[in-house]
Amino acid sequence: LHDGAVIIHNDMIENAKCILPLSDEPAGSRMKLGTRHLAALGLSEESDALILVVSEETHAMSYAFKGSMKRG
């Protein structure tokens, strides 16, 4: 599993390799976010879920919640 999101609900994997909508937020461009981080930010804008994302380049974990991202 390289691309796409994994959806976990009630401690079970519901789906994998999901393509998510990207954020339109200009803050994403200021932070120089890639596609997976923009997708995490976009999903956090549309849901109340805590979104975890791992950078392909640095392997650092970040999270997005309610339209904000904390980079790790």
Secondary structure as the mmCIF struct_conf table of DSSP 4:
data_model
#
loop_
_struct_conf.conf_type_id
_struct_conf.id
_struct_conf.beg_label_comp_id
_struct_conf.beg_label_asym_id
_struct_conf.beg_label_seq_id
_struct_conf.end_label_comp_id
_struct_conf.end_label_asym_id
_struct_conf.end_label_seq_id
BEND BEND1 ASP A 3 GLY A 4
STRN STRN1 ALA A 5 HIS A 9
TURN_TY1_P TURN_TY1_P1 ASN A 10 ASP A 11
STRN STRN2 MET A 12 CYS A 18
HELX_LH_PP_P HELX_LH_PP_P1 PRO A 21 SER A 23
HELX_RH_AL_P HELX_RH_AL_P1 PRO A 26 ARG A 30
TURN_TY1_P TURN_TY1_P2 MET A 31 LYS A 32
HELX_RH_AL_P HELX_RH_AL_P2 THR A 35 GLU A 46
BEND BEND2 SER A 47 ASP A 48
STRN STRN3 ILE A 51 VAL A 54
TURN_TY1_P TURN_TY1_P3 GLU A 56 THR A 58
STRN STRN4 MET A 61 PHE A 65
TURN_TY1_P TURN_TY1_P4 LYS A 66 GLY A 67
STRN STRN5 SER A 68 LYS A 70
#
